[in-house]
Amino acid sequence: MAIVPSSTSILFTSIFISLFFTSCSQTCSNHKFTSERFFTSCKDLPYLNAHLHWIYFKSTNQSKIAFRAPHTPKGWIAWAINPYRRSMVGSQALIAFRNTKGMMSAYTTTISGYNPSMQPKKLTFHVSKLSTEYSKNEITIFAVVGPLAHGPVVNQVWQVGSLDKNGVPMMHEMGLQNLQSTNVIDFSSL
Ligand SMILES: *[C@@H]1O[C@H](CO)[C@@H](O)[C@H](O)[C@H]1NC(C)=O
C-alpha cells in the first residue's frame, strides 16, 4: 500500500497547525505592554511566530525595540541586526533565555560563523536598556539599539533554539523557518 497522505489528513494537519499558531501567539495589534513599555510600530514576523515592536528616534538614529518569540522549554530567543548582509553570519545579536537558576538572562553576542560561541560580546553599535521578561510561554527582549550609522533601514535576523543541560545556548534547528528568518526592516515606517 502506498503511503500517500489523504486530503483529509492534510486538512486536519493544516487545521492543527493554524490552531497551534493562533493559540500560542498574539498578533501585534492585540498585544498589550505595560504603560512604560510604549511602542508606535509592530510587525508580525513571517517565521518562527515572532513579533517586533519598536519606536524610532530619528534625531539620534536609535530604535527602542521589543522582540517577542515563543519560549520552548529550555530555549533561547535572539534578535539581531546584520550591518553587512542579509544572512546570519555577521549578525549583531541580542539573546535571552532562562538560566539554570531559573532567572532570565539577556546579553549581546556576535555571530561570526556557522557555529558561534554565543558568549557575551560587544556589538558594532551601542545597546542600552537591555532586559528580558518571560510571560505566557513567550520571552520578550527589550533594548534600545543605535545610533545606527546607516539609518533606519537594516537587515534583521531572528532565531529560537534550545539550551544544553548546563544552560548554554546550543545551535538552532535547521528547519525551513529557522533558515528563512531574516528580512529588511525600515524602522521609520509605521
Ligand atoms: C543617521 O542616519 C543617517 C542615514 O539615514 C546617516 O546619514 C547619519 O550619519 C546617521 N547619524 C548618526 C548620528 O548615526
The ligand as an SDF file (V2000), in Angstrom:
LIG
                    3D

 14 14  0  0  0  0  0  0  0  0999 V2000
   21.7300   58.6450   10.9110 C   0  0  0  0  0  0  0  0  0  0  0  0
   21.3910   58.0010    9.6950 O   0  0  0  0  0  0  0  0  0  0  0  0
   21.6970   58.7250    8.5250 C   0  0  0  0  0  0  0  0  0  0  0  0
   21.1800   57.9260    7.3390 C   0  0  0  0  0  0  0  0  0  0  0  0
   19.7560   57.8780    7.3840 O   0  0  0  0  0  0  0  0  0  0  0  0
   23.1960   58.9570    8.4550 C   0  0  0  0  0  0  0  0  0  0  0  0
   23.4920   59.7320    7.3000 O   0  0  0  0  0  0  0  0  0  0  0  0
   23.6630   59.6710    9.7140 C   0  0  0  0  0  0  0  0  0  0  0  0
   25.0740   59.7990    9.6930 O   0  0  0  0  0  0  0  0  0  0  0  0
   23.2360   58.9290   10.9480 C   0  0  0  0  0  0  0  0  0  0  0  0
   23.5550   59.6840   12.1470 N   0  0  0  0  0  0  0  0  0  0  0  0
   24.1030   59.1290   13.2160 C   0  0  0  0  0  0  0  0  0  0  0  0
   24.2850   60.0290   14.3900 C   0  0  0  0  0  0  0  0  0  0  0  0
   24.4020   57.9600   13.2790 O   0  0  0  0  0  0  0  0  0  0  0  0
  1  2  1  0
  1 10  1  0
  2  3  1  0
  3  4  1  0
  3  6  1  0
  4  5  1  0
  6  7  1  0
  6  8  1  0
  8  9  1  0
  8 10  1  0
 10 11  1  0
 11 12  1  0
 12 13  1  0
 12 14  2  0
M  END
$$$$
